[in-house]
Each structure stands twice: as structure tokens, then as C-alpha cells.
């Protein structure tokens, strides 16, 4: 069991989002007196999940315009990943570099055998080799913990809830002929307005727990929690100075990155795909036994 019980938190959050889906779906099925529409939405959701999961590496790498790099081009990156994957007893992923100066990194792929790790040119310039090792250990643990599957499933369920809720909103607006029908329609309408927001918040909470897990497990893999803590401190400053443009493809891939690539504050923190950097750094320092 991880020290902060992140796996248990992820399971609990998945239970919450499934309960929300069943609540919305059950209420809508009861109001419509048919579950056929729910089956249709479920099939559509399953299809989009399979597509996104199977082609996650291609989608993410294309969004960052990443290219594969040889050991001659990036010897340190290849050496570090080879050492860490060997220590973990897992296959070495493909390595890519994205031609952007915004400092960041991400891992993608449906399983360890088809995984890819990508660093931006910006992160390769600002980090020392020790810090880069900490970041790559974090990214490898995303692959080994199969977080791409977790995030794909969470996004699919949240998307399904939103689709069902939108259909429910149309039904609620149309209302019913009898008092009971109108009462059901009003309940569906109210839940349809709240459910997508709640599903999104839960989905992002799942993403944040996986970041904590990758931090903790990656630090154990490298044996150097403070290296990752130092890298996260630099990345926090770097992403503030050079944020990525909020393009749709980049937004869809942002949850994979080690640092939130966009500017945000206030209410936006609630919808952040990453936990606060200060909290991540504090946990890593505690893991290393560091006291300020």
C-alpha cells in the first residue's frame, strides 16, 4: 500500500463517478420508461474509450509535434531511461522530443511494450541530469502503473455522464403531460445540470491522485525524491513563464504532462489536472526525510 493510499483514493473516486452515472442513467431511464437510450450511450462511450486508449500515444505525440530521437541525439535521456527500465524489469519505451521551449514531459501508450516518453526541448535545457532522471522516473511509473488506461476510463465515464445528462436536459425541458411526468422531468433536468460538473471534478481528482502516485513510485525507482522535488520547482517557474497555448489537442493531452502546461488560478484550480506543486514537493521532501 502506498504511503498516501493513492490507489485506494483512485478506486473510491471511480466508485463515486460510477454511482453518479448510475444515478443519472437510472433516473433518465425511469422517466423515459426505457433503457435503450442508455445502452446506446454506453456503446458510444465504450467505442470512444477503446479508440482513445489504443491510439493514445499517436494522439499525444502528434499534439506536441514530437519526433523520435536516437541515442546519438540524446545520450543522457537514453542512458537514464535504459537504466531505470532495466531496474524496474520492464521494456524500454520509445523516446521522443517535442520542439517547444515550454518545459514539460509526458508518457503515453496503452501498455509498457508500446509506451513512449517525450521531453520538450525546454525541459532538457533547464534541468540538470539528476533532475531529468527524477522526471523520467516519474514518467516511467505512469506507464508501469497503467495510468493511461485509468485516465482513459475516467474520461470516458465523465464524457458518458455528460452525454446522458445533455439528453436528460432535453427531456427535462420538454417536460411531461402528467404531474408525475413533470416531476420526473424536473428532477432529470436539475441532475443533468449538476452531473457533468460533478463528473468533471471527479475525473480531474483521479488525475491528481495518479500524479501523486507517479511522484512517489518514481522517487522510489530512482532512489532520489529530492531530485524530482527540485525538478518540479523549476518546472513550476518554467511553465508560468512559458505556458502552452490552450489549443484543443494540447488541452486533451495536458493531463499526461508532469506539470500543468497552462496558466490558471482561483476557481481554475478546482479544474486543474495536477495537484499543487507545493504539495507535491512537500510530499517528496517528506519521503526523503527532509526537514526544512
C-alpha positions as CSV (number, residue, x, y, z in Angstrom):
1,X,0.0,0.0,0.0
2,X,1.3,3.4,-0.9
3,X,2.0,5.8,2.0
4,X,-0.7,8.2,0.9
5,X,-3.2,5.4,-0.2
6,X,-3.5,6.9,-3.7
7,X,-4.6,3.6,-5.2
8,X,-7.4,3.4,-2.7
9,X,-8.4,7.0,-3.4
10,X,-8.5,6.3,-7.1
11,X,-10.8,3.3,-6.5
12,X,-13.1,5.3,-4.3
13,X,-13.2,8.1,-6.9
14,X,-14.1,5.6,-9.6
15,X,-16.8,4.3,-7.4
16,X,-18.2,7.8,-7.0
17,X,-18.2,8.5,-10.7
18,X,-19.9,5.2,-11.5
19,X,-22.5,5.9,-8.8
20,X,-23.2,9.3,-10.5
21,X,-23.5,7.6,-13.9
22,X,-26.0,5.0,-12.5
23,X,-28.0,7.8,-10.7
24,X,-28.3,9.9,-13.9
25,X,-28.9,6.9,-16.1
26,X,-31.4,5.3,-13.7
27,X,-33.4,8.5,-13.3
28,X,-33.5,9.1,-17.1
29,X,-34.4,5.5,-17.9
30,X,-37.2,5.7,-15.3
31,X,-38.5,9.0,-16.8
32,X,-38.4,7.6,-20.3
33,X,-39.6,4.2,-19.2
34,X,-36.9,2.7,-21.4
35,X,-33.2,1.9,-21.0
36,X,-32.5,1.6,-24.8
37,X,-31.0,5.1,-25.0
38,X,-28.7,4.3,-22.1
39,X,-27.4,1.2,-23.9
40,X,-26.7,3.3,-27.0
41,X,-24.8,5.9,-25.0
42,X,-22.8,3.2,-23.3
43,X,-21.8,1.6,-26.6
44,X,-20.7,5.0,-27.9
45,X,-18.8,5.7,-24.8
46,X,-17.1,2.3,-24.9
47,X,-16.1,2.9,-28.6
48,X,-14.6,6.3,-27.9
49,X,-12.7,4.9,-24.9
50,X,-11.2,2.0,-26.9
51,X,-10.1,4.4,-29.7
52,X,-8.6,6.9,-27.3
53,X,-6.8,4.2,-25.3
54,X,-5.5,2.3,-28.3
55,X,-4.2,5.3,-30.1
56,X,-3.3,7.4,-27.1
57,X,0.4,7.5,-28.0
58,X,-0.1,8.7,-31.5
59,X,-2.7,11.4,-30.4
60,X,-0.5,12.8,-27.7
61,X,2.8,12.8,-29.7
62,X,1.1,14.4,-32.7
63,X,-0.4,17.2,-30.5
64,X,3.1,18.1,-29.3
65,X,4.7,17.7,-32.8
66,X,7.1,15.2,-31.2
67,X,9.8,13.3,-33.1
68,X,11.7,10.1,-32.2
69,X,15.3,10.7,-31.0
70,X,18.3,8.4,-31.3
71,X,20.9,7.8,-28.6
72,X,23.4,9.9,-30.6
73,X,21.0,12.9,-30.4
74,X,20.0,12.4,-26.7
75,X,22.6,10.2,-25.0
76,X,21.7,11.2,-21.4
77,X,18.0,10.6,-22.0
78,X,18.6,7.2,-23.5
79,X,21.0,6.2,-20.8
80,X,18.7,7.2,-17.9
81,X,15.6,5.5,-19.3
82,X,17.6,2.3,-20.1
83,X,18.9,2.2,-16.6
84,X,15.6,2.8,-14.9
85,X,13.6,0.4,-17.1
86,X,16.2,-2.3,-16.5
87,X,16.0,-1.7,-12.8
88,X,12.2,-2.0,-13.0
89,X,12.4,-5.1,-15.1
90,X,10.3,-3.6,-17.9
91,X,10.9,-2.9,-21.6
92,X,12.4,0.4,-22.6
93,X,9.9,2.8,-24.1
94,X,10.4,4.8,-27.3
95,X,11.9,8.2,-26.7
96,X,10.7,11.5,-28.3
97,X,11.5,15.2,-28.1
98,X,8.9,17.9,-28.7
99,X,10.2,21.1,-30.4
100,X,8.8,23.5,-27.8
101,X,10.6,25.6,-25.2
102,X,7.8,25.2,-22.7
103,X,9.4,22.9,-20.1
104,X,7.4,19.6,-19.7
105,X,7.4,15.9,-20.2
106,X,4.9,13.1,-20.6
107,X,4.5,9.4,-21.1
108,X,1.9,7.7,-23.2
109,X,1.0,4.3,-24.6
110,X,-1.5,1.6,-23.8
111,X,1.0,-0.7,-22.1
112,X,4.7,-0.9,-21.2
113,X,5.5,-2.6,-24.5
114,X,4.0,0.2,-26.6
115,X,4.9,3.1,-24.4
116,X,6.6,6.4,-25.4
117,X,8.2,9.0,-23.2
118,X,8.5,12.6,-24.5
119,X,10.5,15.5,-23.2
120,X,10.3,19.0,-24.6
121,X,13.4,20.9,-25.7
122,X,12.6,23.3,-22.9
123,X,12.8,20.8,-20.1
124,X,16.0,19.3,-21.5
125,X,17.6,22.7,-21.3
126,X,16.6,23.8,-17.8
127,X,17.1,20.5,-15.8
128,X,20.3,19.0,-14.6
129,X,20.9,15.3,-15.4
130,X,20.0,14.4,-11.8
131,X,16.7,16.3,-12.1
132,X,16.0,14.8,-15.5
133,X,16.4,11.4,-14.0
134,X,13.8,12.2,-11.4
135,X,11.3,13.4,-14.1
136,X,11.9,10.3,-16.3
137,X,11.4,8.0,-13.3
138,X,8.0,9.8,-12.7
139,X,7.0,9.3,-16.3
140,X,8.0,5.6,-16.4
141,X,5.9,5.0,-13.4
142,X,2.9,6.4,-15.2
143,X,3.5,3.7,-17.8
144,X,4.1,0.9,-15.3
145,X,1.1,1.9,-13.2
146,X,-1.0,1.8,-16.4
147,X,-2.3,5.4,-15.8
148,X,-3.2,5.8,-19.5
149,X,-5.9,3.2,-19.0
150,X,-7.0,4.8,-15.8
151,X,-7.3,8.3,-17.3
152,X,-9.0,7.0,-20.5
153,X,-11.6,5.1,-18.5
154,X,-12.2,8.2,-16.2
155,X,-12.5,10.5,-19.2
156,X,-14.9,8.1,-21.0
157,X,-17.2,7.8,-17.9
158,X,-17.2,11.5,-17.4
159,X,-18.0,12.0,-21.1
160,X,-20.8,9.4,-21.0
161,X,-22.3,11.2,-18.0
162,X,-22.2,14.5,-19.8
163,X,-23.9,13.0,-22.9
164,X,-26.6,11.3,-20.9
165,X,-27.1,14.5,-18.9
166,X,-27.5,16.5,-22.1
167,X,-30.1,14.1,-23.4
168,X,-31.7,14.3,-19.9
169,X,-31.8,18.1,-20.1
170,X,-33.7,18.0,-23.4
171,X,-36.2,15.6,-21.8
172,X,-36.5,17.9,-18.7
173,X,-37.1,20.9,-20.8
174,X,-39.8,19.1,-22.9
175,X,-41.4,18.0,-19.6
176,X,-44.3,15.6,-19.4
177,X,-48.0,15.6,-19.8
178,X,-49.0,14.4,-16.3
179,X,-47.9,15.7,-12.9
180,X,-45.7,12.7,-12.2
181,X,-44.1,13.0,-15.6
182,X,-43.4,16.7,-15.0
183,X,-42.0,15.9,-11.6
184,X,-39.6,13.3,-13.1
185,X,-38.7,15.7,-15.9
186,X,-37.8,18.4,-13.4
187,X,-35.6,16.0,-11.4
188,X,-33.8,14.9,-14.5
189,X,-33.3,18.5,-15.6
190,X,-31.8,19.5,-12.3
191,X,-29.5,16.5,-12.1
192,X,-28.5,16.9,-15.8
193,X,-27.2,20.4,-14.9
194,X,-25.2,19.3,-11.9
195,X,-23.9,15.9,-13.1
196,X,-21.5,17.0,-15.8
197,X,-19.8,19.4,-13.4
198,X,-19.5,16.8,-10.7
199,X,-18.2,14.1,-13.2
200,X,-15.5,16.5,-14.4
201,X,-14.4,17.3,-10.9
202,X,-14.1,13.6,-10.0
203,X,-12.3,12.9,-13.3
204,X,-9.7,15.5,-12.5
205,X,-9.4,14.3,-8.9
206,X,-8.5,10.9,-10.3
207,X,-5.8,12.5,-12.5
208,X,-4.4,14.3,-9.4
209,X,-4.2,11.1,-7.4
210,X,-2.3,9.4,-10.2
211,X,0.3,12.3,-10.2
212,X,0.9,11.7,-6.5
213,X,1.4,8.0,-7.2
214,X,3.8,8.6,-10.0
215,X,5.8,11.1,-7.9
216,X,6.1,8.6,-5.0
217,X,6.8,5.5,-7.1
218,X,9.2,7.4,-9.5
219,X,11.2,8.6,-6.5
220,X,11.4,5.0,-5.2
221,X,12.6,3.9,-8.6
222,X,15.4,6.5,-8.8
223,X,16.1,6.4,-5.1
224,X,16.2,10.3,-5.1
225,X,13.0,12.0,-4.1
226,X,14.8,15.4,-3.8
227,X,15.9,15.3,-7.4
228,X,12.2,15.2,-8.6
229,X,11.3,17.9,-6.0
230,X,14.0,20.2,-7.4
231,X,12.8,19.5,-11.0
232,X,9.2,20.2,-10.0
233,X,10.2,23.6,-8.5
234,X,12.0,24.5,-11.8
235,X,9.0,23.3,-13.9
236,X,6.6,25.4,-11.8
237,X,8.5,28.6,-12.6
238,X,9.1,27.5,-16.2
239,X,5.5,26.8,-17.1
240,X,4.5,30.1,-15.7
241,X,6.9,31.9,-17.9
242,X,6.3,29.8,-21.0
243,X,2.8,28.2,-20.9
244,X,1.5,26.3,-23.8
245,X,-1.3,27.8,-25.9
246,X,-4.7,26.4,-24.8
247,X,-5.3,24.6,-28.1
248,X,-7.9,21.8,-28.1
249,X,-5.4,19.0,-28.8
250,X,-3.0,20.3,-26.1
251,X,-5.8,20.6,-23.6
252,X,-6.7,17.0,-24.2
253,X,-3.1,15.8,-23.6
254,X,-2.4,18.1,-20.7
255,X,-3.3,15.5,-18.0
256,X,-0.4,13.4,-19.2
257,X,2.2,16.0,-18.6
258,X,4.3,16.2,-15.4
259,X,3.4,19.9,-14.9
260,X,0.2,21.8,-15.7
261,X,1.2,23.5,-19.0
262,X,-1.4,26.3,-18.8
263,X,-1.8,29.3,-16.7
264,X,-4.5,29.1,-14.1
265,X,-5.5,30.3,-10.6
266,X,-8.5,30.9,-8.4
267,X,-11.5,28.8,-9.5
268,X,-9.4,27.3,-12.2
269,X,-7.5,25.3,-9.5
270,X,-10.6,23.2,-9.0
271,X,-10.5,22.1,-12.6
272,X,-6.7,21.5,-12.6
273,X,-5.4,18.2,-13.9
274,X,-2.5,18.4,-11.5
275,X,-2.2,18.8,-7.7
276,X,-0.5,21.9,-6.4
277,X,3.3,21.8,-6.9
278,X,3.9,22.9,-3.3
279,X,2.1,19.8,-2.0
280,X,3.9,17.5,-4.4
281,X,7.2,18.9,-3.4
282,X,6.4,18.7,0.3
283,X,5.4,15.0,-0.1
284,X,8.7,14.2,-1.9
285,X,10.7,16.0,0.8
286,X,8.9,14.0,3.5
287,X,9.6,10.8,1.5
288,X,13.3,11.7,1.6
289,X,13.1,12.5,5.3
290,X,13.9,16.1,4.6
291,X,13.1,18.8,7.2
292,X,13.1,22.5,6.4
